[in-house]
Amino acid sequence: MDVARPTVGNIIINSETGFFYLILVFTVLAIFFAKNLTRTRAGRAFVAVRDNDLAAEVLGINLAYYKLLAFFIACAFAGLAQGILSFSRH
């Protein structure tokens, strides 16, 4: 399947260096999102579930909801990575 080269405004990214900077931007944004996620209520719930499922449930954390949310976030990161990878295989 042919995928058009990525463009930013009128700039078409078609060199290895351009792809590097495109991936670098997405990586920095993903790290920023992940680091800030740990400061939210959901992030603290993720830490509690990671440390001990039973204790988190006793504290009132909905395990099914936060495990599903963690799965959704992981799928979003994987989908973004696959989308960027599809541009590089041209």
LUMLOTOR-952915 format. One record per residue: residue number from 1; residue in three letters; x, y, z of N, C-alpha, C in turn. Coordinates in steps of 0.05 Angstrom, whole numbers, m for minus. Atoms other than C-alpha are relative to their C-alpha. Layout:
<rs>
<r pos="NUM" code="ALA" n_c1="X" n_c2="Y" n_c3="Z" ca_c1="X" ca_c2="Y" ca_c3="Z" c_c1="X" c_c2="Y" c_c3="Z"/>
...
</rs>
This chain:
<rs>
<r pos="1" code="MET" n_c1="17" n_c2="m23" n_c3="0" ca_c1="0" ca_c2="0" ca_c3="0" c_c1="18" c_c2="25" c_c3="0"/>
<r pos="2" code="ASP" n_c1="m15" n_c2="m25" n_c3="1" ca_c1="29" ca_c2="67" ca_c3="m20" c_c1="m12" c_c2="21" c_c3="18"/>
<r pos="3" code="VAL" n_c1="8" n_c2="m21" n_c3="m18" ca_c1="27" ca_c2="121" ca_c3="32" c_c1="15" c_c2="25" c_c3="m9"/>
<r pos="4" code="ALA" n_c1="m13" n_c2="m25" n_c3="8" ca_c1="40" ca_c2="193" ca_c3="13" c_c1="20" c_c2="9" c_c3="20"/>
<r pos="5" code="ARG" n_c1="m20" n_c2="m10" n_c3="m18" ca_c1="101" ca_c2="226" ca_c3="42" c_c1="m12" c_c2="20" c_c3="19"/>
<r pos="6" code="PRO" n_c1="12" n_c2="m19" n_c3="m20" ca_c1="86" ca_c2="265" ca_c3="106" c_c1="8" c_c2="29" c_c3="m8"/>
<r pos="7" code="THR" n_c1="m5" n_c2="m28" n_c3="5" ca_c1="80" ca_c2="340" ca_c3="98" c_c1="m6" c_c2="16" c_c3="25"/>
<r pos="8" code="VAL" n_c1="5" n_c2="m19" n_c3="m21" ca_c1="84" ca_c2="396" ca_c3="148" c_c1="m3" c_c2="27" c_c3="m14"/>
<r pos="9" code="GLY" n_c1="5" n_c2="m24" n_c3="15" ca_c1="51" ca_c2="456" ca_c3="116" c_c1="6" c_c2="m6" c_c3="m29"/>
<r pos="10" code="ASN" n_c1="m8" n_c2="4" n_c3="28" ca_c1="84" ca_c2="461" ca_c3="47" c_c1="26" c_c2="m16" c_c3="m2"/>
<r pos="11" code="ILE" n_c1="m25" n_c2="15" n_c3="0" ca_c1="146" ca_c2="421" ca_c3="67" c_c1="m6" c_c2="m30" c_c3="m1"/>
<r pos="12" code="ILE" n_c1="3" n_c2="29" n_c3="3" ca_c1="148" ca_c2="349" ca_c3="43" c_c1="25" c_c2="m13" c_c3="12"/>
<r pos="13" code="ILE" n_c1="m22" n_c2="14" n_c3="m13" ca_c1="191" ca_c2="304" ca_c3="87" c_c1="7" c_c2="m25" c_c3="m16"/>
<r pos="14" code="ASN" n_c1="m7" n_c2="23" n_c3="16" ca_c1="228" ca_c2="256" ca_c3="42" c_c1="29" c_c2="m9" c_c3="3"/>
<r pos="15" code="SER" n_c1="m28" n_c2="9" n_c3="m5" ca_c1="299" ca_c2="249" ca_c3="70" c_c1="1" c_c2="m14" c_c3="28"/>
<r pos="16" code="GLU" n_c1="m4" n_c2="13" n_c3="m25" ca_c1="326" ca_c2="208" ca_c3="127" c_c1="2" c_c2="20" c_c3="23"/>
<r pos="17" code="THR" n_c1="m2" n_c2="m21" n_c3="m20" ca_c1="342" ca_c2="271" ca_c3="166" c_c1="m27" c_c2="11" c_c3="7"/>
<r pos="18" code="GLY" n_c1="27" n_c2="m10" n_c3="m5" ca_c1="271" ca_c2="296" ca_c3="158" c_c1="m16" c_c2="m19" c_c3="16"/>
<r pos="19" code="PHE" n_c1="14" n_c2="21" n_c3="m16" ca_c1="243" ca_c2="230" ca_c3="184" c_c1="11" c_c2="0" c_c3="28"/>
<r pos="20" code="PHE" n_c1="m11" n_c2="m1" n_c3="m27" ca_c1="291" ca_c2="234" ca_c3="243" c_c1="m13" c_c2="22" c_c3="16"/>
<r pos="21" code="TYR" n_c1="12" n_c2="m22" n_c3="m15" ca_c1="265" ca_c2="302" ca_c3="263" c_c1="m30" c_c2="m4" c_c3="4"/>
<r pos="22" code="LEU" n_c1="28" n_c2="5" n_c3="m4" ca_c1="193" ca_c2="281" ca_c3="252" c_c1="m5" c_c2="m20" c_c3="23"/>
<r pos="23" code="ILE" n_c1="2" n_c2="20" n_c3="m22" ca_c1="202" ca_c2="220" ca_c3="297" c_c1="9" c_c2="12" c_c3="26"/>
<r pos="24" code="LEU" n_c1="m9" n_c2="m13" n_c3="m24" ca_c1="240" ca_c2="263" ca_c3="347" c_c1="m23" c_c2="17" c_c3="12"/>
<r pos="25" code="VAL" n_c1="22" n_c2="m17" n_c3="m10" ca_c1="181" ca_c2="311" ca_c3="352" c_c1="m22" c_c2="m18" c_c3="13"/>
<r pos="26" code="PHE" n_c1="21" n_c2="18" n_c3="m11" ca_c1="131" ca_c2="254" ca_c3="363" c_c1="10" c_c2="m13" c_c3="26"/>
<r pos="27" code="THR" n_c1="m11" n_c2="13" n_c3="m24" ca_c1="178" ca_c2="221" ca_c3="414" c_c1="m1" c_c2="20" c_c3="24"/>
<r pos="28" code="VAL" n_c1="0" n_c2="m20" n_c3="m21" ca_c1="185" ca_c2="285" ca_c3="454" c_c1="m29" c_c2="5" c_c3="10"/>
<r pos="29" code="LEU" n_c1="28" n_c2="m4" n_c3="m7" ca_c1="109" ca_c2="296" ca_c3="453" c_c1="m10" c_c2="m24" c_c3="16"/>
<r pos="30" code="ALA" n_c1="9" n_c2="24" n_c3="m14" ca_c1="97" ca_c2="223" ca_c3="475" c_c1="12" c_c2="m1" c_c3="28"/>
<r pos="31" code="ILE" n_c1="m12" n_c2="0" n_c3="m26" ca_c1="147" ca_c2="229" ca_c3="532" c_c1="m13" c_c2="22" c_c3="18"/>
<r pos="32" code="PHE" n_c1="13" n_c2="m22" n_c3="m15" ca_c1="116" ca_c2="296" ca_c3="554" c_c1="m28" c_c2="m10" c_c3="10"/>
<r pos="33" code="PHE" n_c1="26" n_c2="10" n_c3="m8" ca_c1="47" ca_c2="263" ca_c3="554" c_c1="2" c_c2="m21" c_c3="22"/>
<r pos="34" code="ALA" n_c1="m2" n_c2="22" n_c3="m19" ca_c1="70" ca_c2="201" ca_c3="592" c_c1="10" c_c2="11" c_c3="27"/>
<r pos="35" code="LYS" n_c1="m9" n_c2="m11" n_c3="m26" ca_c1="108" ca_c2="242" ca_c3="645" c_c1="m22" c_c2="16" c_c3="14"/>
<r pos="36" code="ASN" n_c1="22" n_c2="m15" n_c3="m12" ca_c1="48" ca_c2="288" ca_c3="656" c_c1="m23" c_c2="m18" c_c3="8"/>
<r pos="37" code="LEU" n_c1="21" n_c2="19" n_c3="m8" ca_c1="1" ca_c2="228" ca_c3="659" c_c1="4" c_c2="m10" c_c3="28"/>
<r pos="38" code="THR" n_c1="m6" n_c2="10" n_c3="m26" ca_c1="36" ca_c2="204" ca_c3="721" c_c1="m8" c_c2="19" c_c3="23"/>
<r pos="39" code="ARG" n_c1="7" n_c2="m20" n_c3="m20" ca_c1="17" ca_c2="268" ca_c3="757" c_c1="m30" c_c2="3" c_c3="3"/>
<r pos="40" code="THR" n_c1="29" n_c2="m2" n_c3="m1" ca_c1="m58" ca_c2="259" ca_c3="745" c_c1="m11" c_c2="m21" c_c3="18"/>
<r pos="41" code="ARG" n_c1="14" n_c2="20" n_c3="m17" ca_c1="m109" ca_c2="220" ca_c3="784" c_c1="2" c_c2="m28" c_c3="m13"/>
<r pos="42" code="ALA" n_c1="m3" n_c2="26" n_c3="14" ca_c1="m106" ca_c2="165" ca_c3="731" c_c1="28" c_c2="m11" c_c3="4"/>
<r pos="43" code="GLY" n_c1="m28" n_c2="9" n_c3="m4" ca_c1="m30" ca_c2="163" ca_c3="737" c_c1="5" c_c2="m12" c_c3="28"/>
<r pos="44" code="ARG" n_c1="m3" n_c2="10" n_c3="m27" ca_c1="m33" ca_c2="154" ca_c3="812" c_c1="m15" c_c2="m27" c_c3="3"/>
<r pos="45" code="ALA" n_c1="14" n_c2="26" n_c3="m1" ca_c1="m85" ca_c2="99" ca_c3="802" c_c1="16" c_c2="m22" c_c3="m14"/>
<r pos="46" code="PHE" n_c1="m17" n_c2="19" n_c3="14" ca_c1="m39" ca_c2="65" ca_c3="752" c_c1="22" c_c2="m10" c_c3="18"/>
<r pos="47" code="VAL" n_c1="m21" n_c2="8" n_c3="m18" ca_c1="17" ca_c2="65" ca_c3="803" c_c1="m11" c_c2="m18" c_c3="22"/>
<r pos="48" code="ALA" n_c1="12" n_c2="17" n_c3="m21" ca_c1="m29" ca_c2="37" ca_c3="857" c_c1="m7" c_c2="m28" c_c3="m10"/>
<r pos="49" code="VAL" n_c1="7" n_c2="26" n_c3="12" ca_c1="m54" ca_c2="m19" ca_c3="811" c_c1="26" c_c2="m15" c_c3="m6"/>
<r pos="50" code="ARG" n_c1="m25" n_c2="13" n_c3="6" ca_c1="18" ca_c2="m34" ca_c3="790" c_c1="12" c_c2="m12" c_c3="26"/>
<r pos="51" code="ASP" n_c1="m13" n_c2="9" n_c3="m25" ca_c1="42" ca_c2="m39" ca_c3="862" c_c1="m15" c_c2="m23" c_c3="13"/>
<r pos="52" code="ASN" n_c1="15" n_c2="21" n_c3="m12" ca_c1="m15" ca_c2="m81" ca_c3="889" c_c1="m30" c_c2="2" c_c3="m8"/>
<r pos="53" code="ASP" n_c1="28" n_c2="0" n_c3="10" ca_c1="m82" ca_c2="m98" ca_c3="856" c_c1="m20" c_c2="1" c_c3="23"/>
<r pos="54" code="LEU" n_c1="19" n_c2="2" n_c3="m22" ca_c1="m117" ca_c2="m117" ca_c3="920" c_c1="m2" c_c2="25" c_c3="17"/>
<r pos="55" code="ALA" n_c1="0" n_c2="m24" n_c3="m16" ca_c1="m95" ca_c2="m56" ca_c3="959" c_c1="m13" c_c2="23" c_c3="m15"/>
<r pos="56" code="ALA" n_c1="12" n_c2="m21" n_c3="16" ca_c1="m116" ca_c2="m10" ca_c3="902" c_c1="m30" c_c2="m3" c_c3="0"/>
<r pos="57" code="GLU" n_c1="28" n_c2="5" n_c3="0" ca_c1="m184" ca_c2="m43" ca_c3="900" c_c1="m13" c_c2="8" c_c3="27"/>
<r pos="58" code="VAL" n_c1="10" n_c2="m7" n_c3="m27" ca_c1="m193" ca_c2="m34" ca_c3="975" c_c1="m1" c_c2="30" c_c3="3"/>
<r pos="59" code="LEU" n_c1="0" n_c2="m29" n_c3="m2" ca_c1="m176" ca_c2="40" ca_c3="967" c_c1="m22" c_c2="12" c_c3="m18"/>
<r pos="60" code="GLY" n_c1="22" n_c2="m10" n_c3="16" ca_c1="m235" ca_c2="46" ca_c3="918" c_c1="7" c_c2="5" c_c3="m29"/>
<r pos="61" code="ILE" n_c1="m8" n_c2="m4" n_c3="28" ca_c1="m198" ca_c2="45" ca_c3="852" c_c1="m14" c_c2="m22" c_c3="m17"/>
<r pos="62" code="ASN" n_c1="13" n_c2="18" n_c3="18" ca_c1="m239" ca_c2="13" ca_c3="797" c_c1="21" c_c2="m14" c_c3="m18"/>
<r pos="63" code="LEU" n_c1="m22" n_c2="14" n_c3="14" ca_c1="m190" ca_c2="m40" ca_c3="771" c_c1="m6" c_c2="m3" c_c3="m30"/>
<r pos="64" code="ALA" n_c1="7" n_c2="5" n_c3="28" ca_c1="m228" ca_c2="m56" ca_c3="707" c_c1="3" c_c2="26" c_c3="m17"/>
<r pos="65" code="TYR" n_c1="m1" n_c2="m25" n_c3="15" ca_c1="m233" ca_c2="17" ca_c3="687" c_c1="29" c_c2="9" c_c3="m5"/>
<r pos="66" code="TYR" n_c1="m28" n_c2="m10" n_c3="3" ca_c1="m160" ca_c2="35" ca_c3="699" c_c1="17" c_c2="m20" c_c3="m17"/>
<r pos="67" code="LYS" n_c1="m15" n_c2="19" n_c3="17" ca_c1="m134" ca_c2="m29" ca_c3="667" c_c1="m8" c_c2="4" c_c3="m29"/>
<r pos="68" code="LEU" n_c1="9" n_c2="m5" n_c3="27" ca_c1="m177" ca_c2="m15" ca_c3="606" c_c1="11" c_c2="26" c_c3="m10"/>
<r pos="69" code="LEU" n_c1="m11" n_c2="m25" n_c3="8" ca_c1="m153" ca_c2="57" ca_c3="605" c_c1="30" c_c2="m3" c_c3="m7"/>
<r pos="70" code="ALA" n_c1="m28" n_c2="5" n_c3="6" ca_c1="m81" ca_c2="34" ca_c3="608" c_c1="4" c_c2="m15" c_c3="m27"/>
<r pos="71" code="PHE" n_c1="m1" n_c2="14" n_c3="26" ca_c1="m94" ca_c2="m14" ca_c3="550" c_c1="m5" c_c2="19" c_c3="m23"/>
<r pos="72" code="PHE" n_c1="7" n_c2="m19" n_c3="21" ca_c1="m126" ca_c2="42" ca_c3="510" c_c1="24" c_c2="19" c_c3="m6"/>
<r pos="73" code="ILE" n_c1="m23" n_c2="m18" n_c3="3" ca_c1="m66" ca_c2="89" ca_c3="522" c_c1="23" c_c2="m14" c_c3="m14"/>
<r pos="74" code="ALA" n_c1="m21" n_c2="16" n_c3="13" ca_c1="m17" ca_c2="34" ca_c3="503" c_c1="m7" c_c2="m4" c_c3="m30"/>
<r pos="75" code="CYS" n_c1="8" n_c2="3" n_c3="28" ca_c1="m57" ca_c2="21" ca_c3="439" c_c1="3" c_c2="26" c_c3="m16"/>
<r pos="76" code="ALA" n_c1="m3" n_c2="m26" n_c3="14" ca_c1="m56" ca_c2="95" ca_c3="422" c_c1="29" c_c2="5" c_c3="m7"/>
<r pos="77" code="PHE" n_c1="m29" n_c2="m3" n_c3="5" ca_c1="20" ca_c2="97" ca_c3="429" c_c1="9" c_c2="m19" c_c3="m22"/>
<r pos="78" code="ALA" n_c1="m8" n_c2="19" n_c3="20" ca_c1="27" ca_c2="34" ca_c3="387" c_c1="m11" c_c2="8" c_c3="m28"/>
<r pos="79" code="GLY" n_c1="11" n_c2="m9" n_c3="26" ca_c1="m20" ca_c2="62" ca_c3="333" c_c1="15" c_c2="24" c_c3="m11"/>
<r pos="80" code="LEU" n_c1="m16" n_c2="m23" n_c3="9" ca_c1="20" ca_c2="127" ca_c3="330" c_c1="26" c_c2="m10" c_c3="m11"/>
<r pos="81" code="ALA" n_c1="m25" n_c2="10" n_c3="9" ca_c1="84" ca_c2="88" ca_c3="324" c_c1="m3" c_c2="m14" c_c3="m27"/>
<r pos="82" code="GLN" n_c1="4" n_c2="14" n_c3="25" ca_c1="56" ca_c2="45" ca_c3="268" c_c1="m6" c_c2="20" c_c3="m23"/>
<r pos="83" code="GLY" n_c1="5" n_c2="m21" n_c3="20" ca_c1="30" ca_c2="107" ca_c3="232" c_c1="26" c_c2="13" c_c3="m10"/>
<r pos="84" code="ILE" n_c1="m25" n_c2="m12" n_c3="7" ca_c1="99" ca_c2="138" ca_c3="234" c_c1="17" c_c2="m20" c_c3="m16"/>
<r pos="85" code="LEU" n_c1="m16" n_c2="20" n_c3="14" ca_c1="131" ca_c2="73" ca_c3="211" c_c1="m10" c_c2="m4" c_c3="m28"/>
<r pos="86" code="SER" n_c1="11" n_c2="3" n_c3="27" ca_c1="84" ca_c2="69" ca_c3="151" c_c1="11" c_c2="22" c_c3="m19"/>
<r pos="87" code="PHE" n_c1="m12" n_c2="m21" n_c3="17" ca_c1="113" ca_c2="136" ca_c3="126" c_c1="29" c_c2="m7" c_c3="m7"/>
<r pos="88" code="SER" n_c1="m28" n_c2="5" n_c3="5" ca_c1="184" ca_c2="111" ca_c3="131" c_c1="5" c_c2="m23" c_c3="m20"/>
<r pos="89" code="ARG" n_c1="m3" n_c2="23" n_c3="18" ca_c1="173" ca_c2="48" ca_c3="89" c_c1="m12" c_c2="7" c_c3="m27"/>
<r pos="90" code="HIS" n_c1="10" n_c2="m8" n_c3="26" ca_c1="163" ca_c2="81" ca_c3="22" c_c1="20" c_c2="m5" c_c3="m21"/>
</rs>
